[in-house]
């Protein structure tokens, strides 16, 4: 690596830490600097007491079922207070080990089955703490046509953009649904995409551990998780947006008018024939480059 390249990378790391720190300061009533034997890093922001306790409050407010250890969200804040020194050390030295998620199946409105993976409460807190630090760094890179799981975006903003395209004369919609998107994300590709925005090795390491923590299925058996990000994970929506941002960039580069909400997206064209061509070409891209 040349000196110029190295200086650019160092500068980017410093900017990322500043952006994350500014966000966490606002969420947690100004954390201040965190310098310790591990040095200042994005992870040092993650493990600050105020950031972790803020994350614990969010987890409690979001409610949700217990994970494989049976701990409920009502216990989360007292638990984090009790284990904070241990938790901080484990996260900073890279030895933290997430527990498997608990498989839950719910029936969708169309009669299908949605498989959820419920993390234990402590893992939810850690994921939320990481999310609070890295999301402001990453989200600013996303395109405005991505509306799912983003602050200031919703199904209403997605619908408004669809109506705008229709009123401009693009009255043929190519409606696409990426089936089992959360369950089929390629871990190596996801981590590569994530590294474009986050260079903190400890954060990347723990995120990969979460992805590979495994599942306790309905029969009580442990199942490895070699692909996917469990629906039910606090950080999974952000990771899916990181992954599908590659699709967004491709559609923008091709000049498509599109709207995406999570794993559903619509491309707007002016004729049925154009729609058929677009569907074929974007399907090839998804099958070749996103799997």
Secondary structure, 3 states (H helix, E strand, C coil): CCHHHHHHHHHHHHHHHHHHHHHHHHHCCCCCCCCCCCCCCHHHHHCCHHHHHHHHHHHHHHCCCCCCCCCCHHHHHHHHHHHHHHHHHHHHHCCCCCCCEEEEEEECCCCCEEEEEECCHHHHHHHHHHHHHHHHHHHCCCCCCECCCCCCCCHHHHHHHHHHHHHCCCCEEEEEECCCHHHHCCHHHHHHHHHCCCCCHHHHHHHHHHHCCCEECCCCCEECCCCCCCCCCCCHHHHHHHHHHHHHHHHHHCCCEEEEECCEEEEEECCHHHHHHHHHHHHHHHHHHCC
